Every structure is written in C-alpha cells, then in structure tokens.
C-alpha cells in the first residue's frame, strides 16, 4: 500500500498596518508614564519593531489575508478545502469559532472548521492535527492558519510584556501526497506550569472575571522553552531517523532572539540555518511560525526538497515540533 503524506503546497502571511518601531512604542508608553527604550528592548529580546491591528481588524480578518495568499500560491480554490483549522488565543468571539468565520469569508462552505488553542504552540499543534486527518483519509486539502491580535491581551503599563508581542497571521495549504511531506510531529504539555504564562480573564454573567491581561514569568518561560525545544527537536529527528545535520532550515517560535540562539546551539545548528523574524515582527504567538515560514519561502531561502523543522512553545505549558520535506 502506498504511503500517504500531507504536503505543504502553499504559504501565506499578513501583517497589519505600518510597523511600530521601538522608538515609536517607547514614545507611546511614555505618555502613560512607562519608561523603555529601543536599546532596552533590543538588548533583551532582539525585537526592533512589531505590527498592531487596527480596532476594526479581527483575527479572522488577518487570517483571511494570509489564507488567500496561501491559496493563491497553491493554485487552490477555497471551494476545494475540506478542512480549516485556526490556531489562535484571540478568537473573534466566544463562539462560533474563528475558523467558521474565516470559512465564510473565504467562501469555503461545507468542510470541517474549528479552532485550536495551544497559545504560541498552536500552529505546530494544528499542523499535526491536519496532517493526521489527511494521512487517515478524513481530508484531502486543508488550510491551517495561525492568527492573532495579541496586542489586545497586553497591559500597556507592563513593559516586561507589552514590548514583546505583535499581531499577524500566517497560513499553509496542505494536500494529500504520495511524495514525502510531513515526516514526523511530536506534541507535549505540562499543565502544572500554566501559571508561568497565562491570561486568566473570562467573561461570566456579563462581567470580566480574573486578570484580563497576559502575565508572564519571563525567566521561567525562558528556562522551560530552551529545554523543551531542544528535547522535542531530537524526538522528531529520531522518529524520522535523521540527524540535525540533515536539517536545512530551523524555524522556531519567534519569541526572543536568545531562545532561538540557545535552541540552535543545543542542536548544533548554525544560526545561518535559523529563520529569524522576531526582530521585524515581535512575538505573534500562533502566527509566528507560519509567518516565518512564508517569509523564507517567498525570499527563496526555503526551497522544494529541503528539510525544515518547525517548533512551537508557549502557554499551557505547551510545546511541539514538525519535521517536513518542503
């Protein structure tokens, strides 16, 4: 029996509005009595700018732009989609899912559509689910989107978090293939670490209960992220019977340049083979991996036949990796 794979045949991304530089952000924050600077942000995170959605832009709006770009590259009409998964922590509404709203905007009615919530690991988780559904024969053509308006979860009086994040969306189109595509995926979570990165606010009886903004223990997140990303990378390599030397490109979650550097070092992968977009976009949570992938595809670095590793790590505490032939 012929092995069935899912293969990425199109990528897309979208970043809303002109970028907001560190200097511009520092000026905005200073109006509210919060002090920061370009040098303070760069030295700690590697971030130079980020993109922020307008008040009238929703997660599904950003996702639609990225999805259309991916469909166009793939040469696939939205009517051919039989599965849409949106990874997001900032849905348009409590329900229905952002995926259903996106489906309507794309004119892709009929196939399955649902959201997946794994915070910054969301896209890696969603790609694994879509792959499993295609390999099992439950779907043939899938759209996987990571989309966020994370700026709406930020406390702009907390400079340790508000300088880190941005808004955006990335997407891929997957199709069933007899040729190699996604080679291995591994996913993990440690719920006992939920408190190191969380947003506890919920709407109940018409009011917000809990803290409505993101809270993060930066040192704890850094420590867990570096260890988790190193271990899960080795897991997918072992599953595919490959070594890190065979990886052409490493695309980790774009959270902090120090995490990217530490992960690459653990894997003995030179930084020249690491796709870095955190400097230009900040941390876009579930959107960061597909945006980075699309950036590298469109500028010609990632090419057909190459081996690519995707990694996610985020609140939950969640992490995972996908190893694929592009």
SEVEX-10031 format. One record per residue (C-alpha): z, x, y. Coordinates in steps of 0.1 Angstrom, whole numbers, padded with zeros to 4 digits, always signed. Layout:
BEGIN
ZXY
...
REM end
This chain:
BEGIN
+0000+0000+0000
-0010+0014+0034
+0020+0023+0057
+0022+0001+0087
+0033+0016+0120
+0037+0003+0156
+0019+0024+0181
+0021+0026+0219
-0013+0018+0233
-0005+0013+0270
+0022+0021+0295
+0030+0009+0330
+0057+0011+0357
+0066-0002+0391
+0089+0010+0419
+0096-0015+0447
+0092-0007+0484
+0091+0028+0501
+0116+0053+0487
+0150+0057+0503
+0159+0093+0508
+0194+0107+0505
+0195+0112+0543
+0184+0076+0549
+0210+0064+0524
+0237+0086+0540
+0229+0071+0574
+0232+0035+0560
+0265+0043+0543
+0279+0060+0574
+0276+0026+0592
+0302+0013+0568
+0325+0044+0571
+0313+0060+0538
+0305+0097+0541
+0280+0115+0520
+0250+0138+0525
+0218+0150+0509
+0233+0182+0498
+0264+0165+0482
+0241+0141+0462
+0216+0167+0452
+0242+0193+0440
+0260+0167+0418
+0231+0147+0405
+0197+0162+0413
+0187+0130+0430
+0166+0132+0462
+0156+0095+0466
+0156+0061+0450
+0138+0027+0453
+0156-0005+0462
+0143-0040+0456
+0140-0065+0485
+0163-0095+0484
+0135-0117+0472
+0124-0095+0444
+0138-0103+0409
+0140-0083+0377
+0111-0104+0363
+0090-0097+0394
+0094-0059+0389
+0088-0063+0352
+0056-0083+0357
+0041-0055+0378
+0049-0029+0351
+0037-0052+0323
+0004-0059+0339
-0002-0021+0344
+0006-0015+0307
-0016-0044+0295
-0044-0031+0317
-0042+0004+0302
-0040-0010+0267
-0070-0033+0273
-0049-0062+0260
-0049-0097+0274
-0014-0113+0279
-0025-0141+0256
-0026-0116+0227
+0011-0109+0230
+0032-0124+0202
+0065-0107+0212
+0081-0098+0246
+0114-0080+0248
+0130-0073+0282
+0158-0047+0283
+0180-0054+0313
+0215-0056+0326
+0204-0075+0357
+0187-0107+0345
+0172-0132+0369
+0197-0158+0358
+0222-0166+0331
+0195-0184+0311
+0168-0187+0303
+0161-0151+0295
+0142-0128+0319
+0117-0123+0290
+0109-0160+0291
+0104-0160+0328
+0082-0129+0325
+0062-0146+0298
+0054-0174+0321
+0044-0151+0349
+0020-0133+0326
+0006-0164+0311
+0015-0153+0276
+0030-0185+0262
+0038-0190+0225
+0052-0158+0212
+0088-0148+0208
+0105-0137+0241
+0141-0126+0245
+0163-0102+0264
+0182-0072+0250
+0214-0059+0267
+0223-0023+0259
+0225-0011+0296
+0208+0023+0300
+0201+0025+0263
+0183-0009+0265
+0147+0003+0263
+0153+0026+0233
+0171-0003+0216
+0143-0028+0225
+0116-0004+0213
+0134-0001+0180
+0136-0038+0175
+0099-0043+0184
+0089-0016+0160
+0109-0032+0132
+0092-0066+0139
+0058-0051+0138
+0064-0030+0107
+0078-0060+0089
+0047-0081+0099
+0065-0105+0121
+0045-0094+0151
+0012-0076+0158
+0012-0070+0195
+0044-0066+0215
+0054-0059+0251
+0086-0040+0257
+0099-0039+0292
+0129-0021+0308
+0135-0037+0342
+0165-0036+0366
+0177-0045+0401
+0208-0024+0395
+0214-0020+0433
+0229-0055+0432
+0257-0042+0410
+0267-0014+0433
+0298-0012+0455
+0283+0005+0486
+0318+0017+0496
+0320+0038+0464
+0299+0070+0470
+0305+0082+0434
+0283+0054+0421
+0262+0039+0448
+0242+0071+0454
+0232+0073+0417
+0212+0042+0410
+0178+0026+0419
+0156-0003+0410
+0124-0004+0390
+0106-0014+0358
+0087+0003+0330
+0067-0012+0301
+0048-0004+0270
+0024-0023+0248
+0028-0018+0211
+0003-0028+0184
+0003-0026+0146
-0015+0005+0134
-0023+0023+0102
-0021+0056+0121
+0013+0072+0129
+0032+0057+0158
+0069+0054+0160
+0082+0078+0133
+0120+0072+0134
+0147+0054+0155
+0184+0056+0154
+0209+0035+0174
+0247+0037+0179
+0275+0022+0199
+0312+0027+0204
+0327-0004+0218
+0361+0012+0222
+0346+0032+0251
+0335+0001+0270
+0358+0008+0300
+0342+0041+0310
+0311+0024+0323
+0312-0014+0329
+0307-0043+0353
+0333-0069+0344
+0324-0097+0367
+0314-0131+0352
+0308-0165+0367
+0332-0191+0354
+0338-0226+0369
+0317-0217+0399
+0336-0185+0409
+0333-0148+0400
+0360-0136+0377
+0366-0099+0373
+0352-0070+0393
+0316-0078+0403
+0305-0042+0408
+0298-0012+0385
+0327+0010+0376
+0323+0044+0360
+0344+0073+0348
+0318+0100+0356
+0335+0128+0336
+0340+0107+0305
+0304+0094+0306
+0290+0130+0310
+0310+0143+0281
+0300+0114+0258
+0264+0114+0269
+0257+0151+0262
+0274+0149+0227
+0257+0116+0218
+0222+0126+0229
+0224+0159+0210
+0235+0143+0178
+0211+0113+0178
+0182+0137+0186
+0190+0156+0154
+0192+0123+0135
+0157+0112+0143
+0143+0147+0137
+0160+0147+0103
+0147+0112+0095
+0111+0123+0103
+0116+0157+0085
+0108+0175+0118
+0124+0202+0140
+0129+0203+0177
+0102+0230+0180
+0077+0202+0170
+0086+0180+0199
+0060+0182+0227
+0080+0162+0252
+0116+0151+0255
+0121+0120+0277
+0159+0113+0281
+0175+0086+0301
+0173+0097+0337
+0210+0096+0347
+0218+0130+0361
+0200+0163+0360
+0230+0181+0345
+0229+0157+0315
+0192+0164+0310
+0197+0201+0312
+0227+0201+0288
+0208+0180+0263
+0178+0202+0263
+0200+0233+0259
+0217+0217+0228
+0183+0211+0212
+0168+0244+0222
+0141+0226+0241
+0129+0244+0273
+0132+0223+0305
+0094+0227+0308
+0091+0202+0280
+0115+0177+0295
+0101+0149+0316
+0123+0146+0348
+0120+0117+0372
+0157+0113+0382
+0151+0134+0413
+0125+0109+0426
+0139+0076+0413
+0176+0079+0406
+0191+0062+0376
+0171+0030+0370
+0192+0021+0338
+0170+0005+0311
+0139+0011+0332
+0143+0049+0334
+0128+0059+0301
+0096+0038+0303
+0091+0048+0339
+0094+0084+0330
+0070+0079+0300
+0044+0062+0322
+0047+0088+0348
+0040+0116+0323
+0011+0096+0306
-0006+0090+0339
-0003+0125+0352
-0018+0139+0320
+0012+0156+0305
+0017+0132+0276
-0015+0131+0256
-0027+0114+0224
-0015+0130+0193
+0016+0146+0208
+0051+0141+0195
+0075+0125+0220
+0112+0119+0218
+0128+0091+0239
+0166+0089+0244
+0189+0064+0259
+0226+0065+0266
+0247+0040+0286
+0275+0015+0289
+0288-0001+0257
+0291+0028+0250
+0256+0029+0235
+0230+0055+0227
+0199+0060+0206
+0166+0078+0202
+0130+0071+0192
+0106+0098+0178
+0070+0089+0180
+0034+0102+0179
+0017+0091+0210
REM end
